[in-house]
């Protein structure tokens, strides 16, 4: 009976850890410093014809109020050719568009590149079978992997 109790505790810890993870967030380790990773992402996005709407430096914002934050930047980007068909599946997807990429450095100095999984967004809006979500997902995956490749 004791092994079952241990198994139940391990299962409960696993479920708790999974619940604390950011739903729908896909993260890749980057071998580059945070700023270089974001520069690479921005350049690659522009080369692929994506529109960059904004680049937000959260660490700079924190510094303005006397706080310290490890490097943390968000890039807001997109393209009507991808976003419009996604919203045609369900217009509420517009709350999650344009797309965003997050680059941050964790407490151990590891740099990460993350973005919302378009398949997860499609599921969130009740259109899991939306072809546009699959196409955007494939494009984002290729873009992100190219950015963090050595």
ZADOVO-556457 format. One record per residue: x, y, z of N, C-alpha, C, CB in turn. Coordinates in Angstrom, 1 decimal. Each point is the difference from the previous one (the first is absolute). Glycine has a CB too. Layout:
ZADOVO-556457
<<X; Y; Z>; <X; Y; Z>; <X; Y; Z>; <X; Y; Z>>
...
***
This chain:
ZADOVO-556457
<<0.8; -1.2; 0.0>; <-0.8; 1.2; 0.0>; <0.9; 1.3; 0.0>; <-1.8; -1.3; 1.2>>
<<2.9; 1.2; -0.5>; <0.9; 1.2; 0.0>; <0.5; 0.5; -1.4>; <0.7; -0.8; 2.3>>
<<-0.4; -0.2; -3.2>; <0.4; 0.5; -1.3>; <-1.1; 0.8; -0.7>; <1.6; -1.9; -0.2>>
<<-2.8; 1.5; 0.4>; <-1.2; 0.7; -0.6>; <-0.1; 1.5; 0.5>; <-1.2; -2.2; -0.2>>
<<1.5; 2.3; 1.5>; <0.0; 1.4; 0.6>; <1.0; 0.8; -0.6>; <-0.9; -0.9; 2.2>>
<<2.1; 0.4; -2.3>; <1.2; 0.7; -0.7>; <-0.4; 0.4; -1.4>; <1.7; -1.2; 1.5>>
<<-2.3; 0.2; -2.2>; <-0.4; 0.3; -1.4>; <-1.0; 1.1; -0.1>; <0.5; -2.4; -0.6>>
<<-1.5; 2.4; 1.5>; <-1.0; 1.0; 0.1>; <0.6; 1.4; 0.2>; <-1.7; -1.7; 0.8>>
<<2.7; 1.7; 0.1>; <0.6; 1.3; 0.4>; <0.8; 0.5; -1.2>; <0.1; -0.6; 2.4>>
<<0.6; -0.2; -3.1>; <0.8; 0.4; -1.2>; <-1.0; 0.4; -1.1>; <1.8; -1.6; 0.6>>
<<-2.9; 0.9; -0.8>; <-0.9; 0.5; -1.0>; <-0.6; 1.3; 0.4>; <-0.6; -2.4; -0.5>>
<<0.3; 2.7; 1.7>; <-0.6; 1.3; 0.4>; <1.0; 1.1; -0.2>; <-1.4; -1.2; 1.7>>
<<2.7; 0.9; -1.4>; <1.0; 1.0; -0.3>; <0.2; 0.3; -1.5>; <1.2; -0.7; 2.1>>
<<-1.3; -0.3; -2.9>; <0.1; 0.2; -1.4>; <-1.2; 0.8; -0.5>; <1.2; -2.2; -0.2>>
<<-2.4; 1.9; 0.6>; <-1.2; 0.8; -0.4>; <0.2; 1.5; 0.5>; <-1.5; -2.1; 0.1>>
<<2.0; 2.3; 1.1>; <0.2; 1.4; 0.5>; <1.0; 0.7; -0.9>; <-0.6; -0.8; 2.4>>
<<1.7; 0.1; -2.7>; <1.0; 0.7; -0.8>; <-0.5; 0.3; -1.4>; <1.8; -1.2; 1.2>>
<<-2.6; 0.3; -1.8>; <-0.6; 0.3; -1.3>; <-1.0; 1.1; 0.1>; <0.3; -2.4; -0.6>>
<<-1.0; 2.5; 1.6>; <-1.0; 1.1; 0.2>; <0.7; 1.4; 0.1>; <-1.6; -1.7; 1.1>>
<<2.8; 1.7; -0.6>; <0.7; 1.2; 0.2>; <0.7; 0.5; -1.3>; <0.3; -0.6; 2.4>>
<<-0.2; -0.3; -3.4>; <0.7; 0.3; -1.2>; <-1.0; 0.9; -0.8>; <1.3; -2.2; -0.1>>
<<-0.7; 3.1; -0.8>; <-0.8; 0.9; -0.8>; <-0.6; -0.8; -1.1>; <1.5; 1.9; 0.5>>
<<-2.8; -2.0; -0.5>; <-0.8; -0.7; -1.0>; <0.3; 0.6; -1.4>; <-1.8; -0.6; 1.7>>
<<2.0; -0.2; -2.6>; <0.2; 0.4; -1.4>; <1.2; 0.7; -0.4>; <-2.3; 0.1; 0.1>>
<<3.3; 0.0; 0.8>; <1.2; 0.7; -0.2>; <1.1; -1.0; -0.5>; <-0.6; 1.8; 1.7>>
<<1.1; -1.5; -2.9>; <1.1; -0.8; -0.5>; <1.3; 0.7; 0.2>; <-1.5; -1.1; -1.7>>
<<2.5; 0.5; 2.4>; <1.3; 0.6; 0.3>; <1.1; -0.8; -0.5>; <-1.0; 1.0; 2.0>>
<<2.0; -0.2; -2.6>; <1.2; -0.6; -0.5>; <1.2; 0.7; 0.7>; <-1.1; -0.5; -2.2>>
<<2.1; -0.3; 2.6>; <1.3; 0.5; 0.5>; <0.7; 0.7; -1.1>; <0.1; -1.8; 1.8>>
<<0.5; 2.9; -1.5>; <0.8; 0.8; -0.9>; <1.5; -0.1; 0.4>; <-2.0; 1.5; -0.6>>
<<2.9; -1.7; -0.3>; <1.4; 0.0; 0.3>; <0.6; 1.5; 0.0>; <0.2; -2.3; -0.9>>
<<-1.1; 3.2; 0.6>; <0.5; 1.4; -0.2>; <-0.5; 0.9; 1.2>; <-0.1; -0.3; -2.5>>
<<0.8; 1.4; 2.8>; <-0.5; 0.9; 1.0>; <-1.4; 0.5; -0.3>; <2.4; 0.7; 0.5>>
<<-3.1; -0.2; 0.4>; <-1.4; 0.4; -0.2>; <-0.2; 1.0; -1.1>; <-0.4; -0.5; 2.4>>
<<1.1; 1.6; -2.3>; <-0.1; 1.0; -1.1>; <0.3; -0.5; -1.3>; <0.6; 1.7; 1.7>>
<<0.4; -2.5; -1.9>; <0.4; -0.6; -1.3>; <-1.1; -0.9; -0.4>; <2.4; 0.2; 0.5>>
<<-3.0; -1.0; 0.4>; <-1.1; -0.9; -0.4>; <-1.2; 0.8; -0.5>; <0.8; -1.7; 1.7>>
<<-1.1; 2.8; -1.0>; <-1.2; 0.8; -0.5>; <0.4; 0.7; -1.3>; <-0.8; 0.3; 2.3>>
<<2.0; 0.2; -2.5>; <0.4; 0.6; -1.2>; <-0.1; -1.0; -1.2>; <1.5; 1.5; 1.3>>
<<-1.1; -2.7; -1.0>; <0.0; -1.1; -1.0>; <-1.5; -0.3; -0.4>; <2.2; -1.0; 0.8>>
<<-3.0; 0.9; 0.2>; <-1.4; -0.2; -0.2>; <-0.7; 1.1; -0.8>; <-0.1; -1.3; 2.1>>
<<0.4; 2.5; -1.7>; <-0.6; 1.2; -0.7>; <0.5; 0.0; -1.5>; <-0.1; 1.3; 2.2>>
<<1.4; -1.5; -2.4>; <0.5; 0.0; -1.4>; <-0.6; -1.1; -0.8>; <2.1; 1.0; 0.9>>
<<-2.2; -2.2; -0.3>; <-0.5; -1.2; -0.8>; <-1.5; 0.2; -0.3>; <1.7; -1.5; 1.1>>
<<-2.4; 2.1; -0.2>; <-1.5; 0.3; -0.2>; <-0.1; 1.0; -1.2>; <-0.5; -0.4; 2.5>>
<<1.2; 1.4; -2.5>; <0.0; 1.0; -1.0>; <0.4; -0.6; -1.4>; <0.5; 1.8; 1.7>>
<<0.5; -2.6; -1.7>; <0.4; -0.7; -1.2>; <-1.1; -0.9; -0.6>; <2.4; 0.1; 0.8>>
<<-3.2; -0.6; 0.1>; <-1.1; -0.9; -0.4>; <-1.3; 0.8; -0.4>; <1.0; -1.8; 1.4>>
<<-0.9; 3.1; -1.4>; <-1.1; 0.9; -0.4>; <-1.0; 0.3; 1.1>; <0.3; -1.0; -2.2>>
<<0.1; 0.7; 3.4>; <-0.9; 0.3; 1.2>; <0.2; 1.5; 0.4>; <0.1; -2.4; 0.8>>
<<-1.2; 2.9; -0.3>; <0.0; 1.4; 0.4>; <0.4; 0.0; 1.5>; <-1.8; 0.7; -1.8>>
<<2.7; 0.2; 2.2>; <0.4; 0.1; 1.4>; <-0.8; 1.3; 0.5>; <2.3; -1.2; -0.3>>
<<-3.2; 1.0; 1.2>; <-0.8; 1.1; 0.5>; <0.7; 0.7; 1.2>; <-2.1; -1.2; -0.8>>
<<2.7; 0.4; 1.7>; <0.6; 0.6; 1.2>; <1.1; -1.0; 0.6>; <-2.1; 1.3; 0.4>>
<<3.0; -0.7; 0.2>; <1.0; -0.8; 0.8>; <0.0; 0.7; 1.4>; <1.4; -0.6; -2.1>>
<<-1.7; -0.2; 3.1>; <-0.2; 0.5; 1.4>; <1.1; -0.6; 0.8>; <-2.4; 0.2; -0.3>>
<<3.2; 0.7; 1.0>; <1.1; -0.4; 0.9>; <-0.5; 0.1; 1.4>; <1.8; 0.7; -1.7>>
<<-2.2; -1.8; 2.3>; <-0.6; 0.0; 1.4>; <1.1; 0.3; 1.0>; <-1.7; -1.7; -0.7>>
<<3.0; 1.3; 0.4>; <1.0; 0.4; 1.0>; <0.3; 1.5; 0.0>; <1.0; -2.3; -0.4>>
<<-1.1; 2.9; -0.7>; <0.1; 1.5; -0.1>; <-1.1; 0.7; 0.8>; <1.2; -0.2; -2.2>>
<<-2.4; -0.4; 2.0>; <-1.2; 0.5; 0.8>; <0.2; -0.1; 1.5>; <-1.5; -0.6; -2.0>>
<<2.0; -0.5; 2.4>; <0.3; -0.3; 1.4>; <1.0; 1.0; 0.5>; <-0.6; -2.4; -0.2>>
<<1.6; 2.7; -0.6>; <1.1; 0.9; 0.4>; <-0.6; 1.4; 0.3>; <1.7; -1.4; -1.3>>
<<-2.7; 1.8; 0.5>; <-0.6; 1.3; 0.1>; <-0.7; 0.2; 1.4>; <-0.3; 0.1; -2.5>>
<<0.0; -1.2; 3.1>; <-0.7; 0.1; 1.3>; <1.0; -0.4; 1.1>; <-2.3; -0.3; -1.1>>
<<3.6; 0.2; 0.8>; <0.9; -0.4; 1.0>; <0.1; -1.5; 0.3>; <-0.3; 2.2; 1.0>>
<<-0.2; -3.0; -1.8>; <0.0; -1.5; 0.2>; <1.0; -0.6; -1.0>; <-2.4; 0.0; 0.8>>
<<2.8; -1.2; -0.5>; <0.9; -0.8; -0.8>; <-0.7; -1.2; -0.5>; <2.0; 0.8; 1.2>>
<<-1.9; -1.0; -2.5>; <-0.6; -1.2; -0.7>; <1.0; -0.5; -1.0>; <-2.4; 0.9; 0.3>>
<<2.6; -2.2; -0.2>; <0.9; -0.6; -1.0>; <-0.5; 0.3; -1.4>; <0.6; -1.9; 1.6>>
<<0.2; 1.8; -2.6>; <-0.4; 0.3; -1.4>; <-1.4; -0.7; -0.3>; <2.4; 0.3; -0.7>>
<<-3.3; 0.5; 0.3>; <-1.4; -0.5; -0.4>; <-0.5; 1.0; -1.0>; <-0.4; -1.1; 2.3>>
<<0.2; 0.5; -3.6>; <-0.6; 0.8; -1.0>; <-1.1; -0.7; -0.8>; <2.2; 1.1; -0.2>>
<<-3.2; -0.3; -0.3>; <-1.1; -0.6; -0.7>; <0.0; 0.7; -1.4>; <-1.3; -0.5; 2.1>>
<<1.2; -0.3; -3.1>; <-0.2; 0.5; -1.4>; <-1.4; -0.3; -0.4>; <2.5; -0.3; -0.6>>
<<-3.2; 1.4; 0.1>; <-1.4; -0.2; -0.5>; <0.1; 0.1; -1.5>; <-1.1; 1.0; 2.1>>
<<0.6; -2.1; -2.8>; <0.2; -0.1; -1.4>; <-1.1; -0.8; -0.7>; <2.5; 0.2; 0.3>>
<<-2.6; -0.1; -1.6>; <-1.0; -0.8; -0.7>; <-0.1; 0.4; -1.4>; <-1.3; -0.2; 2.1>>
<<0.2; -0.3; -2.8>; <-0.2; 0.2; -1.4>; <-1.5; -0.3; -0.2>; <2.5; -0.5; -0.7>>
<<-3.2; 1.4; 0.0>; <-1.4; -0.2; -0.3>; <-0.2; -1.3; -0.8>; <-0.4; 2.4; 0.1>>
<<1.4; -2.8; -0.9>; <-0.2; -1.2; -0.8>; <-0.2; -1.3; 0.9>; <1.4; 1.1; -1.8>>
<<-0.8; -1.1; 3.0>; <-0.1; -1.1; 0.9>; <-1.1; 0.3; 1.0>; <2.3; -0.6; -0.3>>
<<-2.4; 1.8; 0.8>; <-0.9; 0.3; 1.1>; <-1.5; 0.0; -0.5>; <1.8; 1.3; 1.1>>
<<-2.0; -0.7; -2.3>; <-1.4; 0.1; -0.4>; <-0.6; -1.4; -0.2>; <0.6; 2.1; -1.2>>
<<0.0; -3.1; 0.6>; <-0.6; -1.3; -0.1>; <-0.2; -0.6; 1.4>; <1.0; -0.3; -2.2>>
<<-0.2; 0.5; 3.1>; <-0.1; -0.5; 1.4>; <-1.3; 0.6; 0.6>; <2.5; -0.3; 0.2>>
<<-2.7; 1.6; -0.4>; <-1.1; 0.7; 0.6>; <-1.3; -0.4; -0.8>; <1.4; 1.9; 0.7>>
<<-1.3; -2.3; -1.9>; <-1.2; -0.5; -0.8>; <-0.5; -1.3; 0.6>; <0.9; 1.1; -2.1>>
<<0.0; -1.8; 2.7>; <-0.4; -1.3; 0.7>; <-0.9; 0.4; 1.3>; <2.1; -1.2; -0.9>>
<<-1.6; 2.3; 1.6>; <-0.7; 0.5; 1.2>; <0.5; 1.4; 0.3>; <-0.3; -2.4; 0.9>>
<<-0.5; 3.4; -1.0>; <0.5; 1.3; 0.1>; <0.6; 0.3; 1.4>; <-1.7; 0.7; -1.6>>
<<1.3; -1.4; 2.6>; <0.5; 0.3; 1.4>; <1.5; -0.3; 0.0>; <-2.2; -0.6; 1.0>>
<<2.8; -0.1; -2.0>; <1.4; -0.2; -0.1>; <0.7; 1.3; 0.0>; <-0.3; -2.2; -1.2>>
<<-0.3; 3.2; 0.7>; <0.5; 1.4; -0.1>; <0.6; 0.5; 1.4>; <-1.6; 0.4; -1.9>>
<<1.1; -0.9; 3.0>; <0.5; 0.4; 1.3>; <1.5; -0.5; 0.2>; <-2.4; 0.0; 0.9>>
<<2.7; -1.0; -1.6>; <1.3; -0.6; 0.1>; <1.0; 0.4; -1.2>; <-1.1; -1.9; 1.3>>
<<0.6; 2.7; -2.1>; <0.8; 0.5; -1.2>; <0.2; 1.5; 0.2>; <-0.9; -1.8; -1.5>>
<<2.0; 2.4; 1.0>; <1.1; -0.7; -0.7>; <0.7; -0.9; 1.0>; <0.2; 2.0; -1.5>>
<<0.6; -2.8; 0.9>; <0.8; -1.0; 0.7>; <1.1; 0.7; 0.9>; <-0.4; -1.7; -1.8>>
<<0.9; 0.9; 2.7>; <1.0; 0.6; 0.9>; <1.1; -1.0; 0.2>; <-1.7; 1.4; 1.2>>
<<2.9; -1.0; -1.1>; <1.2; -0.8; 0.4>; <0.6; 0.6; 1.3>; <0.4; -0.7; -2.5>>
<<-0.1; -0.2; 3.4>; <0.6; 0.5; 1.2>; <1.5; -0.6; 0.1>; <-2.3; 0.1; 1.2>>
<<3.2; 0.7; -0.9>; <1.4; -0.4; 0.3>; <0.3; 0.5; 1.4>; <0.7; 0.1; -2.5>>
<<-0.2; -1.1; 3.3>; <0.4; 0.4; 1.4>; <1.2; -0.9; 0.4>; <-2.4; 0.7; 0.5>>
<<3.1; -0.2; 0.5>; <1.1; -0.7; 0.6>; <-0.5; -0.5; 1.4>; <1.8; 1.4; -1.3>>
<<-1.6; -2.7; 1.6>; <-0.5; -0.5; 1.3>; <1.1; 0.2; 1.1>; <-1.4; -1.7; -1.2>>
<<1.1; 1.3; 2.4>; <0.9; 0.3; 1.1>; <1.3; -0.8; -0.1>; <-1.9; 0.3; 1.4>>
<<2.0; -1.3; -2.3>; <1.3; -0.7; -0.2>; <0.7; 0.6; -1.2>; <-1.0; -2.1; 1.0>>
<<0.5; 3.1; -1.6>; <0.7; 0.6; -1.2>; <-0.4; -0.6; -1.3>; <1.9; 0.5; 1.5>>
<<-2.8; -1.5; -1.5>; <-0.5; -0.6; -1.3>; <-0.9; 1.0; -0.7>; <0.3; -2.4; 1.0>>
<<-0.1; 2.6; -2.2>; <-0.9; 0.8; -0.8>; <-1.1; -0.9; -0.7>; <1.9; 1.8; -0.4>>
<<-3.1; -1.3; 0.4>; <-1.1; -0.7; -0.6>; <-0.8; 0.8; -1.0>; <-0.2; -1.3; 2.1>>
<<-0.3; 0.7; -3.1>; <-0.9; 0.6; -1.0>; <-1.3; -0.7; 0.1>; <2.0; 0.7; -1.6>>
<<-3.1; 0.0; 1.7>; <-1.3; -0.7; 0.2>; <-1.0; 0.8; -0.8>; <0.6; -0.9; 2.2>>
<<-1.7; 0.1; -2.6>; <-1.1; 0.6; -0.7>; <-1.2; -0.9; 0.3>; <1.4; 1.0; -1.8>>
<<-2.6; -0.4; 1.6>; <-1.2; -0.8; 0.2>; <-0.2; -0.9; -1.1>; <-1.1; 1.9; 1.2>>
<<0.8; -3.2; -0.9>; <-0.3; -1.0; -1.0>; <-1.3; 0.3; -0.7>; <1.3; -1.7; 1.3>>
<<-1.2; 1.9; -2.6>; <-1.3; 0.3; -0.8>; <-1.0; -1.1; 0.2>; <1.3; 1.4; -1.6>>
<<-0.9; -2.6; 1.7>; <-0.9; -1.1; 0.2>; <-0.8; 0.1; 1.3>; <1.5; -1.5; -1.4>>
<<-0.8; 1.9; 2.4>; <-0.6; 0.3; 1.3>; <-0.9; 1.2; 0.0>; <2.0; -0.9; 1.1>>
<<-1.6; 1.9; -1.9>; <-0.9; 1.2; -0.1>; <-1.3; -0.5; -0.8>; <2.0; 1.6; 0.0>>
<<-1.9; -2.4; -1.0>; <-1.1; -0.5; -0.8>; <-0.9; -0.7; 1.0>; <1.3; -0.1; -2.2>>
<<-0.8; -0.8; 3.0>; <-0.8; -0.8; 0.9>; <-0.7; 0.9; 1.0>; <1.6; -1.9; -0.3>>
<<-0.8; 2.9; 0.8>; <-0.6; 1.0; 1.0>; <-1.3; 0.7; -0.6>; <2.3; 0.4; 0.9>>
<<-2.3; -0.2; -2.2>; <-1.1; 0.7; -0.7>; <-1.0; -1.0; -0.6>; <1.5; 2.0; -0.4>>
<<-1.3; -3.3; 0.6>; <-1.0; -1.0; -0.4>; <0.1; -0.3; -1.5>; <-1.4; 0.8; 1.7>>
<<2.6; -0.6; -2.3>; <0.2; -0.3; -1.4>; <1.3; -0.8; -0.2>; <-1.2; 2.1; -0.7>>
<<1.3; -3.2; 1.4>; <1.2; -0.8; 0.0>; <0.4; -0.5; -1.4>; <-0.6; -0.7; 2.4>>
<<-0.4; 0.6; -3.3>; <0.2; -0.5; -1.3>; <0.3; 1.1; -1.0>; <-1.4; -1.9; 0.5>>
<<1.7; 3.1; -0.1>; <0.2; 1.2; -0.9>; <1.4; -0.2; -0.7>; <-1.4; 1.5; 1.5>>
<<1.3; -1.6; -2.9>; <1.2; -0.2; -0.7>; <1.0; 1.1; 0.1>; <-1.3; -1.3; -1.6>>
<<0.8; 2.5; 1.8>; <0.9; 1.2; 0.2>; <0.9; -0.2; 1.2>; <-1.7; 1.5; -1.1>>
<<1.1; -2.0; 2.2>; <0.8; -0.2; 1.2>; <1.2; -1.0; -0.3>; <-2.1; 0.4; 1.4>>
<<1.8; -1.4; -2.1>; <1.1; -1.0; -0.3>; <1.0; 0.7; -0.9>; <-1.6; -1.9; 0.1>>
<<1.2; 2.7; -1.1>; <1.0; 0.6; -0.8>; <0.9; 1.0; 0.8>; <-1.6; -0.2; -2.0>>
<<0.9; 1.0; 2.8>; <0.8; 1.0; 0.9>; <0.9; -0.8; 0.9>; <-1.9; 1.7; -0.1>>
<<1.4; -2.8; 0.7>; <0.9; -0.8; 0.9>; <1.2; -0.5; -0.7>; <-2.0; -0.6; 1.2>>
<<1.9; 0.1; -2.4>; <1.1; -0.5; -0.8>; <1.0; 1.2; -0.3>; <-1.5; -1.8; -1.0>>
<<1.0; 2.9; 0.6>; <0.8; 1.2; -0.3>; <0.8; 0.5; 1.3>; <-1.6; 0.6; -1.9>>
<<0.8; -0.5; 3.0>; <0.7; 0.4; 1.2>; <1.0; -0.9; 0.5>; <-2.1; 1.1; 0.6>>
<<1.9; -2.4; -0.7>; <0.9; -1.0; 0.4>; <1.3; 0.1; -0.8>; <-1.9; -1.5; 0.7>>
<<1.8; 1.6; -2.0>; <1.1; 0.2; -0.9>; <0.8; 1.2; 0.3>; <-1.2; -1.3; -1.7>>
<<0.5; 2.4; 1.9>; <0.6; 1.3; 0.3>; <0.8; -0.1; 1.3>; <-1.9; 1.2; -1.2>>
<<1.2; -1.7; 2.3>; <0.7; -0.1; 1.3>; <1.2; -0.9; 0.0>; <-2.3; 0.5; 1.0>>
<<2.1; -1.6; -1.7>; <1.2; -1.0; 0.0>; <1.2; 0.6; -0.7>; <-1.6; -1.9; 0.1>>
<<1.3; 2.7; -1.2>; <1.1; 0.6; -0.7>; <0.7; 1.1; 0.8>; <-1.3; -0.4; -2.1>>
<<0.5; 1.1; 2.9>; <0.6; 1.0; 0.9>; <0.9; -0.6; 1.0>; <-2.1; 1.4; -0.3>>
<<1.8; -2.5; 0.9>; <0.8; -0.5; 1.1>; <1.1; -1.0; -0.5>; <-1.9; 0.3; 1.5>>
<<1.9; -0.6; -2.8>; <1.0; -0.9; -0.6>; <1.4; 0.6; 0.0>; <-1.8; -1.0; -1.4>>
<<2.8; 0.2; 1.8>; <1.4; 0.5; -0.1>; <0.5; -0.2; -1.4>; <0.4; -0.6; 2.4>>
***
